[in-house]
Amino acid sequence: MAKKTKGDDEPTTEIQLLGRSKNTLSCGIVGLPNVGKSLMFNMMSNQEVPSENFPFCTIDPNKARVAVPDERFEWLRKNIRPASEVPAHLEVIDIAGLVRGAHEGKGLGNAFLSNIRAVDGIYHLVRLFDDDMVTHVEGEVDPVRDLSIIHDELVFKDIATLERKIAECQNAINKGMSSNKDAKDMLPVLHKCLENLKNNVDARNVDWKSAEIPIIRDLFLLTSKPVIYLINMSAKDYLRKKNKWLKKVVAWIKESSKTDPIIPFSAQYEQELHYMTPEEQAALEAEGKGTALKKIIATGYRALHLIHFFTVGVREVRCWTIREGCKAPDAAGVIHSDFRDNFICAEVTRYDDLVEYGGEAEAKAAGKVTMEGRNYVVQDGDIMFFKAGQGKKKGKK
């Protein structure tokens, strides 16, 4: 993926620039009906939403906040033993299955596509397992075909969005409306995106100029969202790392986008692990047969360009989620807006230094605690203490 560049005319494909700007970011589980989405959601969220063998078992999206695994957080809470501990979280949404023709409204497709538009990233789940007891809406298992169906539905919906927006812009220009200047600026970008989509290049994979990013971002295109491919295999195939479709599926994904993560897993196996004792789970983990859910959640978190810093004390150890590139005052604002508005400085300890020296006091004595100002870009895993002044007193002047 191209690096973000400074010049307005230089290309960038930074996904974070294509996403929404909001505090709670989410990944939606997307795929055909009966591929294991709701079972996957249940295992990730420790919930029990209906997961039945018929299409559209899920209609309204199910939502859950799932803890983001982090060995650093585990070390901090075990060594500091705070009264309270709060991990980082990712919102995961179980979205009803799409079918061929969803962009035309088939299978309540327009409603389901709107649910996808509302999320920030996509877990695209595809089924590789054969099971006569689990029906397939296309009649038989063919994951390459299934990948193409879902991808094409997202592309068709984006093409319709772009064509509608192009018509609106052209109408504004023809009528000499006050917004025609903006329309003239938008049109080349819209046509560029449309041409790429028709050539099978998703919006997130286009080399965008910095000036073009706001135009594309505000369209909330489905193909602009980061995608993590989840390859759902039978428990047997997953453990032996072998399936007749696996190479073909990986080849299709890599041809579609070289940067999208691919994670093989088994919802069936995750369900078996779920009902085991902690000792049994630990034994399988030691054998390299542990859960894949930690990797799936962490990959979704990173795909949204999220990181977190820590606040540490005997009362609480807590992760605070921010976007990559966030500066110290805005990070302080995640805790409380007053900390941002009245920011003075931040005391920063690197996690590795804390571990090496055995504590904040020891790290400070070794000169490893720095005082950072407004322009400091927070790094993943920073341990931070913010100093802020008092706000303006209320009352008569």
C-alpha positions, 0 to 999 in steps of 0.5 A, spaced: 500 500 500 502 506 498 505 511 503 501 517 505 504 523 502 504 530 503 503 533 496 496 534 494 498 531 487 501 525 490 497 519 490 495 515 496 491 509 498 491 510 505 484 506 507 484 511 514 482 517 509 477 513 506 473 511 512 468 515 517 470 520 522 467 517 529 469 515 536 466 507 535 468 504 529 465 497 527 467 491 522 461 488 519 461 480 517 458 479 510 457 473 506 452 469 503 446 466 507 448 459 511 456 460 510 457 461 518 456 468 519 452 468 525 455 462 528 462 466 527 459 472 531 456 468 537 463 465 538 466 472 537 461 476 542 460 470 547 452 471 545 447 466 542 443 470 536 439 465 532 444 461 527 439 456 523 439 452 517 435 457 512 437 463 508 435 470 512 435 467 519 438 474 521 434 480 518 436 486 523 444 486 524 446 484 531 451 488 534 457 486 540 463 490 543 469 485 543 475 485 547 481 486 542 487 481 545 493 485 547 499 481 550 501 488 553 495 489 556 495 482 560 502 484 562 500 490 565 494 488 569 497 482 572 503 486 574 500 492 577 493 488 579 489 494 579 482 494 582 479 495 575 481 493 568 478 496 561 481 493 554 480 496 548 474 494 544 472 493 537 464 493 535 462 487 530 456 487 527 452 480 524 449 482 517 444 478 514 446 474 508 447 477 501 444 474 495 445 474 487 441 481 485 442 484 492 443 491 489 437 490 485 433 489 491 433 481 491 433 478 498 432 485 502 438 486 498 438 494 499 436 494 506 442 489 507 447 493 503 445 499 507 447 495 513 454 494 510 454 502 508 454 503 515 460 499 518 467 501 517 470 495 515 468 488 512 469 481 514 468 477 508 466 470 510 466 465 505 464 458 506 469 452 504 466 446 508 461 441 505 455 439 509 449 436 507 445 438 513 447 446 511 443 448 505 447 453 500 443 458 496 446 457 490 445 449 490 452 447 491 459 449 495 463 453 490 467 459 494 470 462 488 463 463 485 461 466 492 466 471 493 465 473 486 457 474 487 458 478 494 464 482 490 460 484 484 454 486 489 458 491 492 461 494 486 454 494 482 451 498 488 457 503 488 457 504 480 449 506 481 451 511 487 457 514 482 452 514 476 447 518 480 452 522 483 455 524 476 447 525 474 446 530 480 453 534 478 451 534 471 445 537 472 447 542 477 452 544 472 447 545 466 442 549 470 448 554 473 446 552 480 450 555 485 454 549 487 456 548 480 463 549 482 463 544 487 460 539 481 465 541 476 471 539 481 467 533 483 466 530 476 473 528 474 474 524 481 467 521 480 469 519 473 475 516 475 472 512 481 467 509 476 472 507 470 476 503 476 470 500 478 468 498 471 475 495 470 474 491 477 479 496 481 475 497 488 475 504 491 480 502 496 485 500 491 485 506 487 491 511 487 488 517 490 491 524 490 490 528 497 485 533 494 480 527 491 480 523 498 474 528 501 470 527 495 471 519 495 470 519 503 464 523 503 460 517 498 461 512 503 462 507 498 462 499 499 468 498 496 472 503 499 472 499 506 478 495 508 476 488 507 479 482 511 477 475 508 475 469 513 476 462 510 471 458 513 473 451 513 470 444 516 474 443 523 477 437 520 480 441 514 482 447 518 486 442 523 490 439 517 490 446 513 488 442 507 482 443 503 480 442 495 478 450 494 483 453 499 489 455 493 483 457 488 480 462 494 487 465 496 489 466 488 482 469 487 483 474 493 490 476 491 488 477 484 482 482 487 487 485 492 494 484 494 493 487 501 487 484 504 488 480 509 486 472 509 485 468 515 483 461 515 479 458 520 473 454 522 467 456 526 465 449 527 472 448 531 471 455 534 464 452 537 468 446 540 473 450 543 468 454 546 465 449 550 472 446 553 475 448 559 480 453 560 485 447 561 483 444 555 483 450 551 490 452 554 493 445 552 490 446 545 493 453 544 500 450 546 499 445 540 498 450 536 491 448 535 488 454 539 483 459 537 483 464 531 478 469 534 484 473 537 487 474 530 481 475 527 479 481 532 486 484 532 486 484 524 480 487 524 482 493 529 488 494 525 485 494 518 481 500 521 488 503 523 486 503 530 491 503 536 491 504 543 495 507 549 494 506 556 493 509 562 496 505 568 495 506 576 493 501 582 486 504 581 485 502 573 489 499 567 485 502 561 486 502 553 484 508 550 482 507 542 485 512 537 486 513 530 493 512 527 497 519 527 493 522 533 496 527 536 497 528 544 491 533 545 486 529 541 488 523 545 487 526 551 480 528 549 478 521 548 479 521 556 475 527 557 474 534 552 477 538 558 484 534 557 484 536 550 481 543 551 486 545 556 492 540 554 499 542 557 503 536 556 503 529 556 508 524 560 510 518 556 513 512 557 514 506 552 511 500 554 518 496 553 521 501 557 516 500 563 517 492 562 525 493 562 525 497 568 520 494 572 515 500 573 514 507 572 518 510 577 524 506 575 523 508 568 523 515 570 529 514 574 532 511 568 530 517 564 525 513 560 519 518 561 519 524 556 515 530 556 511 531 550 507 537 547 501 538 542 505 536 536 507 529 539 504 523 535 501 518 540 505 511 538 501 504 539 502 502 546 504 508 549 503 509 557 501 516 558 499 521 563 496 528 561 497 534 565 491 540 563 490 546 566 483 549 569 478 551 564 475 558 564 471 560 570 464 561 568 460 567 570 460 574 569 466 578 566 
